[in-house]
Amino acid sequence: MNNGLEQVKNALIAALEAAGLQARSAFSPGWAQEYSEPVVAVGLRSGESRGDAFNFYLGIQEDPKTLKQQEVYGMRLELRLSLDIYSPAQGGSAGAEHALVLLHQVMLNGLPAGLKPESLQWEEMHWDEETEMFLRRGELSCCAHFTASVSEDGALLSDFILKGRLSK
């Protein structure tokens, strides 16, 4: 099972790709390969989880198939994610501008229920010598909400799962 951060990054990448954008996890192998269209590199700028943000008791839920009851707990992470748009020279800066429009659409109505955007900020576009592409750095501040359950036999918490996660 992926940790909370990986679940958030994967869900965000899936949402961006569902909207027609190429997206990759920043700094993963091959993330900066040559692209013919803009690509969004999704990474972590910073995150925070406070002691009081873990293991909130949410109540009891009954499994409709087995009719067994489970205690449900929640967890919240506050994150600042990088959403850096790289656009190849042949598409020019217009490609990055179009990608930013699509990115905004995803933030408004294309994210899983457990990912709550608070703000999306971006910088001025510039030419990145290292990748030889146009680059517009962006940052998403958000809260990620996870759930986990304990069975009625008292088994330990199962892995926390991003609420409303989009599958790839």
GIJO-V986183 format. One record per residue. N is the residue number from 1. RES is the residue in one letter. PHI is phi in whole degrees, -180 to 180 (none if undefined). OMEGA is omega in radians with two decimals (NA if undefined). Layout:
# GIJO-V986183
n;res;phi;omega
N;RES;PHI;OMEGA
N;RES;PHI;OMEGA
This chain:
# GIJO-V986183
n;res;phi;omega
1;M;none;3.09
2;N;-71;3.07
3;N;-71;-3.08
4;G;-56;-3.12
5;L;-64;3.14
6;E;-64;3.09
7;Q;-62;3.14
8;V;-65;3.14
9;K;-61;-3.14
10;N;-65;3.11
11;A;-66;3.12
12;L;-67;3.09
13;I;-61;3.13
14;A;-63;3.13
15;A;-66;3.12
16;L;-65;3.13
17;E;-67;3.09
18;A;-64;3.12
19;A;-87;3.09
20;G;98;3.10
21;L;-99;2.95
22;Q;-78;3.14
23;A;-143;-3.14
24;R;-141;3.02
25;S;-74;-3.11
26;A;-58;3.06
27;F;69;3.00
28;S;-77;-3.12
29;P;-56;3.09
30;G;79;-3.07
31;W;-64;-3.11
32;A;-105;3.10
33;Q;-64;-3.10
34;E;-72;-3.12
35;Y;-118;3.06
36;S;-96;3.11
37;E;-131;3.09
38;P;-59;3.09
39;V;-133;3.10
40;V;-103;3.08
41;A;-94;-3.07
42;V;-100;-3.14
43;G;-147;3.14
44;L;-107;2.99
45;R;-90;3.09
46;S;-164;3.13
47;G;-152;-3.14
48;E;-150;3.00
49;S;-135;-3.12
50;R;-95;3.13
51;G;-54;-3.12
52;D;-78;-3.13
53;A;-90;-3.10
54;F;-103;2.95
55;N;60;3.00
56;F;-67;3.11
57;Y;-76;-3.09
58;L;-106;3.13
59;G;128;-3.12
60;I;-112;3.14
61;Q;-126;3.12
62;E;-102;3.08
63;D;-73;-3.07
64;P;-64;-3.13
65;K;-82;-3.05
66;T;-98;-3.08
67;L;63;3.05
68;K;-81;3.12
69;Q;-97;3.13
70;Q;-134;2.99
71;E;-78;-3.10
72;V;-115;3.13
73;Y;-122;3.12
74;G;-121;3.09
75;M;-144;3.13
76;R;-131;3.02
77;L;-118;3.03
78;E;-102;-3.00
79;L;-129;2.91
80;R;-121;-3.07
81;L;-103;3.05
82;S;-84;3.06
83;L;-130;-3.06
84;D;-90;-3.11
85;I;-96;3.07
86;Y;-107;-3.13
87;S;-128;-3.12
88;P;-65;-3.06
89;A;-57;-3.08
90;Q;-64;3.08
91;G;-86;3.14
92;G;65;-3.12
93;S;-70;3.12
94;A;-62;3.10
95;G;-63;3.11
96;A;-68;3.10
97;E;-65;3.12
98;H;-64;3.11
99;A;-62;3.12
100;L;-65;3.09
101;V;-61;3.12
102;L;-63;3.12
103;L;-60;3.10
104;H;-63;3.12
105;Q;-62;3.11
106;V;-63;-3.13
107;M;-64;-3.12
108;L;-77;-3.05
109;N;-151;-3.10
110;G;-123;-3.09
111;L;-100;3.05
112;P;-61;-3.09
113;A;-58;-3.09
114;G;-82;-3.13
115;L;-113;-3.07
116;K;-107;3.14
117;P;-72;3.09
118;E;-108;3.09
119;S;-157;3.05
120;L;-125;-3.13
121;Q;-120;3.10
122;W;-145;-3.13
123;E;-105;3.06
124;E;-65;3.13
125;M;-75;3.07
126;H;-148;3.10
127;W;-86;3.14
128;D;-99;-3.08
129;E;-64;-3.07
130;E;-63;-3.11
131;T;-98;-3.07
132;E;56;3.10
133;M;-140;2.96
134;F;-71;-3.09
135;L;-135;2.98
136;R;-125;3.13
137;R;-77;3.10
138;G;-134;-3.14
139;E;-145;3.09
140;L;-109;2.98
141;S;-96;-3.08
142;C;-154;2.98
143;C;-113;3.09
144;A;-113;-3.11
145;H;-111;-3.10
146;F;-123;3.04
147;T;-131;3.05
148;A;-149;-3.10
149;S;-134;3.05
150;V;-121;-3.14
151;S;-73;-3.09
152;E;-68;3.07
153;D;-83;3.06
154;G;86;3.11
155;A;-58;-3.11
156;L;-62;3.07
157;L;-55;3.01
158;S;-78;-3.12
159;D;-59;3.05
160;F;-72;-3.10
161;I;-123;3.11
162;L;-58;-3.12
163;K;-64;3.09
164;G;68;-3.06
165;R;-58;3.02
166;L;-84;3.10
167;S;-92;-3.09
168;K;-90;NA
